[in-house]
Amino acid sequence: MGSNSSRQIKEEELKREAMRKFNIRINMYSYAHHGNHFEYIEWCRAEYQLDCIDPICYQGPNYKAQYDHWGNQT
């Protein structure tokens, strides 16, 4: 079990990485590929929130990864 400070550091790292991915997604926006801008931004925000969650929290014996048509895990 980690201490509170190590947990906070891990959360900060997850948030930093999630923000990096968020910015990449936003900068890669293309109407032809992603459609409506508003819906794409909402999707990016939802992905950011998921990226902030520690992967150990959503894995377990009943966890099944879901993939979209492009091979991205959903």
C-alpha positions as CSV (number, residue, x, y, z in Angstrom):
1,M,0.0,0.0,0.0
2,G,1.3,3.4,-0.9
3,S,1.3,6.5,1.2
4,N,-0.8,9.5,0.5
5,S,2.1,11.3,-1.1
6,S,2.9,8.5,-3.5
7,R,-0.8,8.3,-4.4
8,Q,-0.9,12.0,-5.0
9,I,2.2,11.8,-7.2
10,K,0.7,9.0,-9.3
11,E,-2.6,11.0,-9.6
12,E,-0.6,14.0,-10.8
13,E,1.3,11.9,-13.3
14,L,-2.0,10.4,-14.6
15,K,-3.5,13.9,-15.0
16,R,-0.4,15.2,-16.7
17,E,-0.4,12.3,-19.2
18,A,-4.2,12.7,-19.7
19,M,-3.8,16.4,-20.4
20,R,-1.0,15.6,-22.9
21,K,-3.3,13.1,-24.7
22,F,-6.2,15.6,-24.5
23,N,-4.2,18.3,-26.2
24,I,-3.0,15.9,-28.9
25,R,-6.6,14.8,-29.6
26,I,-7.8,18.4,-29.8
27,N,-5.0,19.4,-32.1
28,M,-5.7,16.4,-34.4
29,Y,-9.4,17.4,-34.9
30,S,-10.5,17.1,-38.5
31,Y,-14.2,17.6,-39.5
32,A,-13.8,15.0,-42.2
33,H,-12.6,12.4,-39.8
34,H,-14.3,13.3,-36.5
35,G,-17.6,15.0,-37.6
36,N,-19.3,17.6,-35.4
37,H,-16.8,19.7,-33.4
38,F,-18.9,20.0,-30.3
39,E,-19.5,16.2,-30.1
40,Y,-15.8,15.6,-30.7
41,I,-14.8,18.0,-27.9
42,E,-17.3,16.2,-25.5
43,W,-15.7,12.9,-26.5
44,C,-12.2,14.3,-25.8
45,R,-13.4,15.5,-22.3
46,A,-14.8,12.1,-21.5
47,E,-11.6,10.4,-22.6
48,Y,-9.6,12.9,-20.4
49,Q,-11.7,11.8,-17.4
50,L,-11.1,8.2,-18.2
51,D,-7.4,8.7,-18.7
52,C,-7.2,10.3,-15.2
53,I,-8.4,7.0,-13.6
54,D,-5.8,4.6,-12.4
55,P,-5.9,1.6,-14.8
56,I,-5.9,-0.7,-11.8
57,C,-9.3,0.6,-10.9
58,Y,-11.0,-0.6,-14.1
59,Q,-9.3,-4.0,-14.4
60,G,-10.4,-7.2,-12.7
61,P,-11.8,-10.7,-13.4
62,N,-14.9,-9.4,-15.1
63,Y,-13.2,-6.6,-17.1
64,K,-13.4,-6.9,-20.9
65,A,-11.8,-4.3,-23.0
66,Q,-14.0,-2.8,-25.7
67,Y,-12.7,-1.5,-29.0
68,D,-14.2,0.8,-31.6
69,H,-14.0,0.3,-35.4
70,W,-10.5,2.0,-35.5
71,G,-9.0,-0.2,-32.8
72,N,-9.2,2.3,-30.0
73,Q,-10.0,1.0,-26.6
74,T,-13.3,2.4,-25.4
